[in-house]
Amino acid sequence: MTIPQTSDSSWPGSSPSKTGVNALMSRPSTPCLLTPAKEDVDGRDKRGHDDAEMSRPTKPASRPVRRLPVQKDWPTSAIVAAQIGILVAIIAAWEIGAATGFIDKFFWSHPSSIYHTLTIFFTTGDAFTDIAFTFRSTILGFFIGTFAGSALGLSFWWSKNYAAIVQPYIIVLVFGIGIASKIAIATALTLVVSTLTTFAGVKAVDPDGEKLFYSLGASRLQVFRKLVIPSCLPWIISVLRVNIGLALTGAIVGEFIASQHGLGRTIIYAGQTYDIALVWVAVSVLSALAVVMYVTVSWIERMLHKGIKG
């Protein structure tokens, strides 16, 4: 009797037979994956892209960069040409104003008359004698006042009581009143400024540096030579340009009081005789002399500063 073979599904509750298992294993395996619809994939991609865009830090709106204005420096020749042009324009306007009567010739003179007087002053007058007299008084007063004032200011370091007694205003009373000599007045003016400036440098000396020098066994003179003087040198040098102007002022004031020569005497004489053109000539020569001395002292000051730094 032959028992017919039935499928596994015909016997409920029965285990699958070997033949059924082989049949199942022999079937090609198809992955059971749920493929979403195309529109769902596109929507998710779009949402993911939007989320990524939202998660990125947003940059602030770019503002225009404001640049500092760059000013191009003119060459020296252009600056000098502009200065000469301005001077020529002023002289031309002055001459035209005097010729048309807009400017009073008696009180202000005019450039052509000033040039004529300048020619006479240098050819037949005492121009070089007056210039040399004023220059000598200024230079001697400058050097004497600068060195004496610097030495006096440095001497204040030795004693605070001495510095409190010998105050600079006493120097003004002693040397600045009743002195007719041009060199003495120029010296007195530069002496005061040099003393004040050097004394300020003395008070600015580092006290810790002094303690260090003393702790290393230095004497008081060694501290003065090695610490105080080098510390005060920049202060002394910085007053040179001021002193040259004060020395020139003192020399001119001394010539105003009483003098036989000098540019100050020429100015006083021209003013008393109402020679306005000669006044302008003397003032112009005095200004040129002041510029030359100022430029020279400025050059010396730069050289001294380089020597200290070197």
Secondary structure, 3 states (H helix, E strand, C coil): CCCCCCCHHHCCCCCCCHHHHHHHHHCCCCCCCCCCCHHHHHHHHHHHHHHHHHHCCCCCCCCCCCCCCCCCCCCHHHHHHHHHHHHHHHHHHHHHHHHCCCCCHHHHCCHHHHHHHHHHHHHCCCHHHHHHHHHHHHHHHHHHHHHHHHHHHHHCCCCHHHHHHCCHHHHHHHHCCCCCCHHHHHHHHHHHHHHHHHHHHHHCCCHHHHHHHHHCCCCHHHHHHHHHHHHHHHHHHHCHHHHHHHHHHHHHHHHHHCCCCCHHHHHHHHHHCCCHHHHHHHHHHHHHHHHHHHHHHHHHHHHHHHHHHC
